[in-house]
Amino acid sequence: MLEIQNLTKIYDGGTVALRNVSMKVKDGEFLVIIGLSGSGKSTLLRCINRLIEPTEGRIIWDGVDVTQLSGEELRKTRRHIGMIFQQFNLVRRSSVLTNVLSGRLGYVSPWRSAVGRFPKKDVEKAMGALRQVGILDQAYKRADELSGGQQQRVGIARALMQDPTLILADEPVASLDPATSHSILRYLEELNREKGVTVLCSLHFLSLARAYATRILALKDGEVVFEGSPAEIDDARFKEIYGEDAIQVEIR
């Protein structure tokens, strides 16, 4: 269980990104967070694993108050939270395999990771993760030789290396074409359904949210304006979330 209690984030300069956000996410859910750019989606996800420090509020995961952790305790918690980024966040000049192995950094000694000497079992695990996302044949290519969709698959494989029980996907398909977007989201759906991994995924398009979410949470100006099933978002709700002039665009 993940519980967010009265979470607020105010950036330097006074910009309020999140305002008193509260929610609960049950284990095994596929929660999609929707809203306009600047609504607070990325900030919310990054506060959960403390990539961004909340200003106020609590984040409780499996009974542990993440907002109170520091040092080694925080690193141990982060081991089990996979993060997938909009812009892939790969070391572009390194090989695909090396990028995937970086998902084990929280598990191996610093000197081993610094010189790229990972245990054999981790290399085998990385190859297995690449096989799972369908790009094993790309293992020894440089990351910047891959297409956008392939790079995002590397990001998913890297997250799998953490043996995550929670995955935070921050606009993982924002820069991808519609067909590739569905491909990436199907991989996340497979992890959710077959392995029970809890997924929190931010998306722009309601059509994608409806296709993959078990539940949807909508943010507007840093506040929760909707929380419920995909079927509950009618035209009135859509306009409340995206504005009166918004038009629903379906991606197939």
Summary of the structure (lengths in Angstrom):
residues: 252
radius of gyration: 18.2
end to end distance: 32.6
largest distance: 56.1
contacts: 796
relative contact order: 0.18
helix: 40%
strand: 24%
